[in-house]
Amino acid sequence: MSTSPSPPAAPPDFGERVEGIDIPVFNERAVRASAGLLFLAGIVAFMTAALTDNYDPLRAFAFLFIVDMMLRLFVSARYTPSMFLGALMVRRQRPERVGADQKKLAWTLGLGMAFTSCIVMGFFAIDDTVTLVLCGVCLSILFLETAFGICVGCFLYRVFAKEKPQLCPGDTCNYVPPRRTEKRRQSLNPTRN
């Protein structure tokens, strides 16, 4: 009896498969909640470093941030503490699905920024001001994500991707806001039914 070799297993998808959606996705509400949790921990560590000149909490946060991003990118987002807690916090809200490819670029950007900050802080021992600036940029991007739903990595993906992305946060892939003059004209001349 000879058996034919089985086909190689397909690599696991990055993201989740949801019925009715053709691409891997993430729950944007859980992603934003996890960004808020990371921002909260990061801003406490940042302010401690800026005000007391004690960089140990900032180093610890950078290490945890790197581990969190590496788990998201190379293992599974469901195994990261921030995503688990974020999903738990928003479990009673309707999921808002976004494309996994955009989040992959965003999280890769975050991982790169965190590695750069750690290298600057540790190996090169560059001036503390540079460390605070790099961490401040990273925290600003986290703040944009959690407070306004603006995903910088998703924006960059939309600009540089060869194919048009699907399921962007806030439907920014498809939504075109009306021009300011159109809004004013509509408010001055409302249509009557």
VOGU-3710 file (C-alpha; in Angstrom, 3 decimals, decimal comma):
1> mstspsppaa> 0,000/0,000/0,000  1,438/3,292/-1,001  0,151/6,530/0,305  0,518/9,762/-1,519  2,139/12,574/0,421  -0,351/14,903/1,995  -0,349/18,477/0,788  1,516/20,923/3,003  -0,619/22,582/5,624  -1,682/26,100/4,769
11> ppdfgerveg> -0,121/28,743/6,991  -2,566/30,096/9,552  -4,288/33,304/8,637  -3,228/36,512/10,269  -6,458/37,684/11,842  -9,782/35,964/12,329  -12,091/34,372/9,807  -15,662/35,583/10,172  -18,612/34,136/8,313  -19,727/36,411/5,501
21> idipvfnera> -16,395/38,242/5,183  -13,900/37,065/2,577  -10,737/38,393/4,220  -9,143/37,899/7,652  -10,248/40,615/10,069  -9,899/41,939/13,596  -12,470/43,512/15,899  -11,565/47,210/15,757  -13,295/47,878/19,066  -11,019/45,374/20,844
31> vrasagllfl> -7,966/46,781/19,030  -8,826/50,326/20,131  -9,432/49,168/23,710  -6,046/47,419/23,762  -4,423/50,564/22,369  -6,015/52,514/25,209  -4,643/50,102/27,794  -1,166/50,289/26,270  -1,417/54,083/26,109  -2,388/54,280/29,777
41> agivafmtaa> 0,577/52,155/30,881  2,891/53,983/28,481  1,925/57,501/29,513  2,474/56,644/33,202  5,952/55,281/32,394  6,694/58,239/30,101  5,683/60,834/32,695  7,677/59,014/35,383  10,776/59,202/33,174  10,165/62,815/32,177
51> ltdnydplra> 9,454/64,108/35,678  11,708/62,002/37,898  14,519/61,016/35,529  13,810/57,353/36,414  13,725/55,432/33,129  13,172/51,964/34,623  9,350/52,044/34,207  9,774/53,240/30,605  12,218/50,408/29,881  9,798/47,907/31,403
61> faflfivdmm> 6,916/49,304/29,334  9,001/49,172/26,155  9,848/45,533/26,836  6,183/44,638/27,488  5,126/46,563/24,374  7,640/44,636/22,255  6,445/41,302/23,655  2,816/42,310/23,030  3,503/43,304/19,414  5,613/40,205/18,731
71> lrlfvsaryt> 2,844/37,950/20,047  0,313/39,761/17,834  2,466/39,481/14,747  4,111/36,072/15,119  1,824/33,966/17,324  -1,765/35,223/17,529  -3,393/38,430/18,675  -5,711/36,479/20,958  -2,737/35,510/23,157  -1,646/39,055/23,938
81> psmflgalmv> -2,622/40,410/27,350  -3,704/43,811/26,008  -5,912/42,318/23,261  -7,432/39,811/25,700  -8,295/42,552/28,198  -9,464/44,896/25,432  -11,773/42,230/23,975  -13,073/41,463/27,457  -13,873/45,139/28,056  -15,848/45,553/24,806
91> rrqrpervga> -17,445/42,100/24,674  -20,972/43,535/24,969  -20,489/45,887/21,991  -21,161/44,961/18,379  -17,843/44,083/16,697  -16,577/46,451/14,024  -14,531/44,395/11,580  -11,380/45,762/9,934  -8,955/44,121/7,527  -6,092/42,236/9,146
101> dqkklawtlg> -3,525/43,361/6,553  -3,811/46,993/7,629  -3,374/46,059/11,284  -0,359/43,926/10,412  1,399/46,982/8,981  0,324/49,128/11,949  1,632/46,623/14,478  4,866/46,128/12,530  5,338/49,898/12,653  4,738/49,840/16,424
111> lgmaftsciv> 7,203/46,987/16,887  9,849/48,826/14,842  9,384/52,022/16,846  9,616/50,129/20,137  12,803/48,333/19,044  14,300/51,643/17,955  13,448/53,225/21,322  14,954/50,295/23,216  18,143/50,403/21,180  18,444/54,145/21,749
121> mgffaiddtv> 17,755/53,725/25,469  19,971/50,741/26,089  22,730/50,001/23,639  23,650/53,463/22,403  22,823/55,354/25,608  21,882/58,396/23,552  20,612/61,506/25,309  17,410/60,970/27,296  15,644/63,657/25,278  15,860/61,500/22,137
131> tlvlcgvcls> 14,358/58,579/24,040  11,485/60,729/25,268  10,835/62,067/21,768  10,736/58,568/20,257  8,463/57,310/23,021  6,315/60,426/22,690  5,787/59,756/18,979  4,798/56,151/19,717  2,402/57,247/22,477  0,903/59,890/20,173
141> ilfletafgi> 0,131/57,203/17,601  -1,473/55,060/20,323  -3,518/58,082/21,435  -4,739/58,722/17,878  -5,841/55,090/17,649  -7,652/54,905/20,950  -9,185/58,389/21,154  -10,052/59,142/17,535  -9,951/55,766/15,792  -7,178/56,996/13,498
151> cvgcflyrvf> -4,868/54,117/12,601  -1,623/55,557/11,222  -0,444/52,158/9,974  -3,786/51,637/8,224  -3,421/55,036/6,546  0,071/54,118/5,352  -1,229/50,784/4,078  -3,939/52,571/2,104  -1,374/54,941/0,578  1,286/52,374/-0,347
161> akekpqlcpg> -0,606/49,107/-0,969  -0,823/47,824/-4,519  -4,430/46,752/-4,019  -7,162/48,862/-2,466  -7,661/47,750/1,152  -10,970/46,405/2,371  -12,732/47,111/5,649  -10,754/50,119/6,845  -11,313/51,535/10,351  -14,158/54,039/10,301
171> dtcnyvpprr> -14,869/53,000/6,680  -12,148/55,417/5,552  -11,548/53,236/2,469  -14,927/54,179/1,013  -16,283/57,220/2,837  -15,739/60,593/1,203  -16,808/63,439/3,491  -18,778/66,260/1,894  -16,905/69,441/1,143  -17,260/72,301/3,571
181> tekrrqslnp> -19,233/74,393/1,016  -21,658/71,526/0,437  -22,299/71,188/4,182  -22,980/74,905/4,479  -25,283/74,925/1,450  -27,247/71,979/2,865  -27,616/73,651/6,251  -28,858/76,912/4,681  -31,301/75,257/2,273  -32,694/72,134/3,902
191> trn> -34,891/70,079/1,595  -38,505/69,781/2,561  -40,488/66,597/2,105
//
